[in-house]
Structures are given as C-alpha cells and as structure tokens.
Amino acid sequence: MQQNRGRARLMKGALGVVGALSLALTSACSSAPDTAAPPTKVGATAAAGSSQTSTGSDPSQSTSVPTTSPSTRPVAAPTTSASPKPPTKPASPPKPSPKPTPSNTAKPAKPAPAVRIVLQAGDTGSTVRALQARLRQIGWFTGDVSNLYGSRTTASVRGFQAKRGFDATGKVDEATYNRLLSMTRRPTSDELANVKPKPATPTPATPKPQPTGISWDQDARCMTGRVMCVSKSTSVLTWVIDGKPQYQFTVRFGSADLPTREGLFSVYRKAREIRSNIDQSLMPYSMFFSGGEAVHYSPNFARVGYAGNSHGCVNVRDYNGIARLYAAVNLGDKVVVHW
C-alpha cells in the first residue's frame, strides 16, 4: 500500500516535470521574442519587477536577465530617401521683337530719260553737211552733200539704223550718231565741198601691164577706162584698162548679214596698212570704193579660203598680186561689182 502511494508520488512528480518541460519548449518557440518574458528553468520563480532570476536555492544558477520595457526602446527615426530636385533652368531671355517689315507699296517708277535727238528732218547747217558726208563715206548717202536735212538724209539715216539694229526712225539720236562716228572719219574739205577726186597720172616707174588674152566675166560698165571689174558669179576680180583685161585674182565676198554692195563705184581712198574697225583684223593694200568696203589682201582668206567670208569687203589672197594692183590703181579709178 505504501509502495503504491510512493509510486503515485513519483509519477505525479514526473508528470510535473514533463509539464514544466512542455511549457519551457512552448515559450522558446515564441514568434515574438522581443515582447515575451525570458524563459525560466523548471521550478524557478521570477520576482515581479526584479532584474535577476533564481533557480532553486543554488546561487550558482542565478542568471542576470536584463528586462527592458518595450516602451523604453529607442525608436529609429524613419528615413525618407527624397530624390534631389533638378536645378531650376534659368529662364531664357526674351527674344527681340522682329523688325517691322517695310510696306510692299510699290514706289512709282522713275520715268525713262528722254532720248536726245541730235538731228532730224528740217534741220540745217554745217552739221547736217558733215552728217551727209560721213554717211556717203560708208555708202549710205549718194550725190552731193548740202546743209538741208531732207528726205534723202532721212532715208539714208533710216537704212543705217535698220542695218545696225537701231529703231529706224530716220532721226539721228545719240546712239546712232556715236555709231556713225565710230565707223567714219572726219570729212575732208573736198568732201564737204563736193570736189571729185582727180585721177592721178601714172608714174613712169609703174610698169604697164600687157594684155594676156585672158577670159573674164565682162560687164558693159567695165569696157571703158580703168576698172577693177569684180564678178560675184565667178568670184574673180579682173583689172581692166579700156576694155582689155590685164590680170585677175580669185576673191571672196561678205556674208548674207554683211553683203558686199553691188554697183558702180570709184576708189576714193587707199591705205597700205590698216586694220578693220569691226574686228581689228589686218587689211593690207586697201582700196576703198564704198564707205567701209574695200578691195584688200586678207590673211584669213589666204589661210582658210572659202570656209569664211568678209564683213562686206572684196578679199584677195594673192599677196604679190594685190601689191601689184595697189601700185597700179589711182584714186578715181572705177570699181564695178556685178553678178
């Protein structure tokens, strides 16, 4: 009986120990260790508000456990990672206001300067006479010159203007007058007085050409006197004296724009060395018969032949032959250009 009671006590004590262990294991696995009380050994009693815990009566088992109230723990200040603001962009300076545009109102056009008329129909005087003499030098005026600007002068000026691209008004304006001056020379006193050039007598040193019996393109105007007879049909110049041909050369004429004039003329000027006032080309042994048109030697004709043309003159390419003819021809000798 007593043994049974003893066993009961032992079992009761054992159950107490198991219960205590169960409680200790449950406290050690708490999910909130910062708020739960510290674990205690079996049989230990914690004094309320004490900072030490005793286990049984063994002073060596006493353990100091610091107790900290949750309310006294320092709380870290919340950190806020505020991103720095970008620097404020300075305001751009105000743009200057555009310049005011001028008004598109068209300004009134200036009137064209009036063309100054130098000479016109009805004018009289020595200036008119000189004008006619200059026109006669280049074949635009025929007959005697006078002091009256009449119908003949008007027609001559109109033809001269049309040939050179001016308005054919028949009135001599500054452009027409300047062009005429550039193409002519100052008239001589004989030209202004209508004195005909007298033929010079041949010098004894000049050899007299002998007839050769050559064939030539005859023209009735070439049958008397001393004549340079020029045929456009055969492109041949024949030097004829009293209807008898002396010698001849092949020649070249002007273009369709600047044709060689046809008709009966006379030699009024000779120049051994001269240049063209159109293109400054050489014109040796020139014998002028109609204004600026002359019989002369042409280096271009000698070089390229009929691949080119003259500016209205009669070109010769036989240098020795034209030198011989130049020595024989006198002022006043006839020139006939015909087909």
C-alpha positions as CSV (number, residue, x, y, z in Angstrom):
1,M,0.0,0.0,0.0
2,Q,2.6,2.4,1.0
3,Q,4.6,1.3,-2.1
4,N,1.7,2.1,-4.2
5,R,1.5,5.6,-2.7
6,G,5.2,6.1,-3.3
7,R,4.9,5.2,-6.9
8,A,1.9,7.5,-7.2
9,R,4.0,10.4,-5.9
10,L,6.8,9.5,-8.2
11,M,4.6,9.5,-11.2
12,K,3.0,12.7,-10.1
13,G,6.3,14.3,-9.8
14,A,7.4,13.0,-13.1
15,L,4.2,14.4,-14.7
16,G,5.0,17.7,-13.1
17,V,8.5,17.7,-14.7
18,V,7.1,16.8,-18.1
19,G,4.6,19.6,-17.9
20,A,7.3,22.1,-16.9
21,L,9.4,21.0,-19.9
22,S,6.4,21.3,-22.2
23,L,5.9,24.8,-21.0
24,A,9.5,25.7,-21.5
25,L,9.6,24.4,-25.0
26,T,6.4,26.4,-25.9
27,S,7.9,29.6,-24.6
28,A,11.2,29.1,-26.5
29,C,9.5,28.9,-29.9
30,S,7.5,32.1,-29.5
31,S,7.3,34.2,-32.7
32,A,7.6,37.5,-30.8
33,P,10.8,37.2,-28.7
34,D,11.1,40.9,-28.2
35,T,7.8,41.1,-26.2
36,A,7.7,37.7,-24.4
37,A,9.2,37.2,-20.9
38,P,12.6,35.4,-20.8
39,P,12.5,31.6,-20.3
40,T,12.9,30.1,-16.8
41,K,14.2,26.8,-15.6
42,V,11.9,24.2,-14.1
43,G,10.8,25.2,-10.6
44,A,12.1,28.8,-10.8
45,T,10.0,31.7,-9.7
46,A,10.6,35.2,-11.1
47,A,10.2,38.0,-8.8
48,A,7.9,40.7,-10.2
49,G,9.9,43.8,-11.2
50,S,13.3,42.0,-10.3
51,S,16.3,42.1,-12.7
52,Q,17.5,38.7,-11.5
53,T,16.0,35.2,-11.7
54,S,16.9,32.4,-9.2
55,T,16.8,28.7,-9.9
56,G,16.1,26.7,-6.8
57,S,18.4,27.5,-3.9
58,D,21.7,27.2,-5.8
59,P,23.2,30.6,-6.0
60,S,25.4,29.5,-8.9
61,Q,22.4,29.0,-11.1
62,S,21.3,32.6,-10.8
63,T,21.4,34.4,-14.1
64,S,21.0,38.1,-14.6
65,V,18.5,38.8,-17.3
66,P,18.1,42.4,-18.3
67,T,14.5,43.4,-18.7
68,T,13.6,46.2,-21.0
69,S,10.2,47.7,-21.3
70,P,9.0,47.9,-24.9
71,S,8.1,51.5,-24.3
72,T,11.6,52.5,-23.4
73,R,13.4,51.1,-26.5
74,P,14.8,53.8,-28.8
75,V,12.8,54.1,-32.0
76,A,14.8,54.8,-35.1
77,A,13.7,57.9,-37.0
78,P,12.1,57.0,-40.3
79,T,14.4,57.6,-43.2
80,T,13.0,59.1,-46.3
81,S,15.1,59.0,-49.4
82,A,13.9,62.1,-51.1
83,S,15.4,62.3,-54.6
84,P,17.2,65.6,-55.2
85,K,15.3,68.0,-57.4
86,P,16.9,69.0,-60.6
87,P,18.4,72.5,-60.7
88,T,15.9,75.0,-62.0
89,K,16.8,76.0,-65.6
90,P,17.2,79.7,-65.9
91,A,14.6,81.4,-67.9
92,S,15.8,82.2,-71.5
93,P,16.0,85.9,-72.2
94,P,13.0,87.3,-74.2
95,K,13.5,87.3,-78.0
96,P,13.7,90.7,-79.5
97,S,10.7,91.7,-81.4
98,P,11.1,91.3,-85.2
99,K,11.9,94.4,-87.1
100,P,9.0,95.9,-88.8
101,T,8.9,95.0,-92.5
102,P,8.6,97.8,-94.9
103,S,5.4,98.2,-96.7
104,N,5.1,96.5,-100.0
105,T,3.7,99.5,-101.6
106,A,5.4,99.8,-104.9
107,K,7.3,103.0,-105.4
108,P,6.4,104.9,-108.6
109,A,8.8,104.0,-111.4
110,K,11.1,106.8,-112.5
111,P,10.3,108.0,-116.0
112,A,12.8,106.8,-118.6
113,P,15.2,109.6,-119.6
114,A,14.1,111.1,-122.9
115,V,16.4,110.2,-125.9
116,R,18.1,113.3,-127.1
117,I,17.6,113.9,-130.8
118,V,20.8,115.2,-132.3
119,L,19.5,115.9,-135.8
120,Q,16.2,115.4,-137.6
121,A,14.3,116.4,-140.8
122,G,14.1,120.1,-141.3
123,D,17.4,120.9,-139.6
124,T,20.0,122.9,-141.5
125,G,23.6,123.9,-141.2
126,S,27.2,122.6,-141.4
127,T,26.5,119.7,-139.0
128,V,23.9,118.3,-141.4
129,R,26.5,118.6,-144.3
130,A,29.1,116.7,-142.2
131,L,26.5,114.1,-141.3
132,Q,25.8,113.5,-145.0
133,A,29.5,113.3,-145.8
134,R,30.0,110.7,-143.2
135,L,27.0,108.7,-144.5
136,R,28.5,109.0,-148.0
137,Q,31.8,107.5,-146.8
138,I,30.1,104.2,-145.9
139,G,27.7,104.2,-148.9
140,W,24.5,105.3,-147.2
141,F,24.2,108.7,-148.9
142,T,24.6,109.4,-152.7
143,G,25.0,112.6,-154.6
144,D,26.2,116.0,-153.4
145,V,26.0,116.9,-149.7
146,S,24.1,120.0,-148.6
147,N,23.1,121.9,-145.4
148,L,19.5,120.6,-145.5
149,Y,18.2,117.5,-143.6
150,G,15.6,116.4,-146.2
151,S,14.0,113.2,-147.4
152,R,17.3,111.8,-148.8
153,T,19.0,112.2,-145.5
154,T,16.1,110.7,-143.6
155,A,16.1,107.7,-145.9
156,S,19.9,107.3,-145.5
157,V,19.7,107.5,-141.7
158,R,16.8,105.1,-141.6
159,G,18.7,102.5,-143.6
160,F,21.8,102.9,-141.5
161,Q,19.8,102.4,-138.3
162,A,18.0,99.3,-139.5
163,K,21.3,97.7,-140.6
164,R,22.7,98.1,-137.2
165,G,19.7,97.1,-135.1
166,F,18.5,100.5,-134.1
167,D,15.0,101.8,-134.3
168,A,14.7,103.0,-137.9
169,T,13.2,106.4,-137.1
170,G,15.2,108.5,-139.6
171,K,16.2,110.8,-136.7
172,V,19.8,110.9,-135.5
173,D,19.8,110.2,-131.8
174,E,22.9,109.9,-129.7
175,A,23.3,106.2,-130.2
176,T,23.0,106.5,-133.9
177,Y,25.4,109.4,-134.1
178,N,28.1,107.7,-131.9
179,R,27.9,104.6,-134.0
180,L,28.3,106.6,-137.2
181,L,31.3,108.5,-135.7
182,S,33.0,105.1,-134.8
183,M,32.7,103.9,-138.4
184,T,33.8,107.0,-140.3
185,R,36.5,109.7,-140.3
186,R,36.3,113.4,-140.3
187,P,35.2,114.6,-143.7
188,T,37.8,116.5,-145.7
189,S,37.2,120.0,-147.1
190,D,36.9,118.4,-150.6
191,E,34.3,116.0,-149.4
192,L,32.3,118.8,-147.8
193,A,32.6,121.0,-151.0
194,N,31.6,118.1,-153.3
195,V,35.0,118.1,-155.0
196,K,35.5,115.0,-157.1
197,P,38.9,113.3,-156.7
198,K,41.0,113.7,-159.8
199,P,42.8,110.5,-161.1
200,A,46.5,110.7,-160.6
201,T,48.7,110.3,-163.6
202,P,50.6,107.0,-163.6
203,T,54.2,107.4,-162.7
204,P,56.9,106.2,-165.2
205,A,58.2,103.7,-162.7
206,T,54.9,101.8,-162.8
207,P,55.1,99.0,-165.3
208,K,52.3,99.0,-167.8
209,P,50.5,95.6,-167.7
210,Q,50.5,93.8,-171.0
211,P,47.3,92.2,-172.3
212,T,47.3,88.5,-171.8
213,G,44.2,87.4,-173.7
214,I,42.6,86.0,-170.6
215,S,38.9,85.3,-170.4
216,W,36.8,87.2,-168.0
217,D,33.2,87.9,-167.0
218,Q,32.5,91.0,-168.9
219,D,30.2,93.8,-167.9
220,A,29.4,96.8,-170.1
221,R,30.5,99.2,-167.3
222,C,33.9,97.6,-167.4
223,M,34.6,98.3,-171.0
224,T,35.9,101.9,-170.7
225,G,38.5,103.4,-168.5
226,R,40.5,101.9,-165.7
227,V,38.3,99.4,-163.8
228,M,38.5,96.8,-161.1
229,C,35.8,94.5,-162.5
230,V,34.5,92.2,-159.8
231,S,32.2,89.3,-160.7
232,K,30.2,87.6,-157.9
233,S,29.2,84.9,-160.4
234,T,32.8,83.7,-160.9
235,S,34.4,85.1,-157.7
236,V,37.1,86.8,-159.8
237,L,38.5,90.3,-159.9
238,T,39.8,91.4,-163.2
239,W,41.9,94.5,-163.7
240,V,40.7,96.1,-167.0
241,I,42.0,99.0,-168.9
242,D,39.9,100.3,-171.8
243,G,38.1,97.0,-172.1
244,K,41.2,94.9,-172.1
245,P,41.8,92.5,-169.1
246,Q,45.3,92.8,-167.7
247,Y,45.3,90.2,-164.9
248,Q,42.9,88.8,-162.4
249,F,42.6,87.1,-158.9
250,T,40.1,84.9,-157.1
251,V,38.2,86.9,-154.5
252,R,35.8,86.4,-151.5
253,F,32.8,88.5,-150.5
254,G,30.7,89.3,-147.4
255,S,28.1,87.2,-145.7
256,A,24.3,87.3,-146.0
257,D,24.3,89.6,-143.0
258,L,27.1,91.9,-144.3
259,P,26.9,91.5,-148.1
260,T,29.3,93.2,-150.5
261,R,27.4,96.0,-152.2
262,E,26.9,95.8,-156.0
263,G,27.1,98.7,-158.4
264,L,29.4,101.2,-160.0
265,F,31.8,102.9,-157.6
266,S,35.2,104.7,-157.6
267,V,38.3,104.4,-155.5
268,Y,38.2,107.3,-153.0
269,R,40.9,106.2,-150.6
270,K,44.0,104.0,-150.4
271,A,45.7,102.7,-147.3
272,R,48.7,100.4,-147.4
273,E,48.5,99.4,-143.7
274,I,45.2,99.5,-141.9
275,R,43.0,97.4,-139.5
276,S,39.3,96.7,-139.6
277,N,37.3,98.8,-137.1
278,I,35.0,95.8,-136.7
279,D,37.4,93.0,-135.5
280,Q,40.8,94.8,-135.8
281,S,41.9,92.3,-138.4
282,L,44.7,93.3,-140.9
283,M,43.6,94.9,-144.2
284,P,46.9,95.4,-146.2
285,Y,46.7,97.3,-149.5
286,S,43.1,98.5,-149.0
287,M,41.4,100.4,-151.8
288,F,38.1,101.8,-150.5
289,F,35.3,102.2,-153.0
290,S,32.0,102.3,-151.0
291,G,32.1,103.5,-147.4
292,G,33.9,101.0,-145.3
293,E,34.1,98.4,-148.1
294,A,37.4,98.0,-149.9
295,V,39.4,95.6,-152.1
296,H,42.3,94.4,-149.9
297,Y,44.5,91.4,-149.1
298,S,43.1,89.0,-146.4
299,P,45.3,86.8,-144.4
300,N,42.2,84.8,-143.3
301,F,41.2,84.2,-146.9
302,A,44.7,83.0,-147.6
303,R,44.5,80.6,-144.6
304,V,41.0,79.1,-144.7
305,G,39.8,80.0,-148.2
306,Y,36.0,80.0,-148.8
307,A,35.4,78.4,-145.3
308,G,34.9,82.0,-144.1
309,N,33.8,85.3,-145.5
310,S,34.5,89.0,-145.2
311,H,32.5,91.8,-143.5
312,G,31.5,93.2,-146.9
313,C,34.9,93.8,-148.4
314,V,36.4,92.1,-151.5
315,N,39.1,89.8,-150.2
316,V,42.2,88.9,-152.2
317,R,44.5,86.1,-151.2
318,D,47.3,86.7,-153.7
319,Y,49.7,88.9,-151.7
320,N,52.1,89.7,-154.6
321,G,49.2,90.2,-157.0
322,I,47.4,92.7,-154.7
323,A,50.6,94.6,-154.1
324,R,51.0,95.0,-157.9
325,L,47.4,96.1,-158.3
326,Y,47.6,98.6,-155.4
327,A,50.6,100.2,-157.2
328,A,48.6,100.5,-160.5
329,V,45.2,101.7,-159.1
330,N,44.8,105.5,-158.8
331,L,42.2,107.5,-156.8
332,G,39.1,107.9,-159.0
333,D,39.5,104.6,-160.9
334,K,36.3,102.7,-161.3
335,V,35.1,99.6,-159.3
336,V,32.3,97.6,-160.7
337,V,30.7,94.8,-158.6
338,H,28.2,92.7,-160.6
339,W,26.7,89.3,-161.0
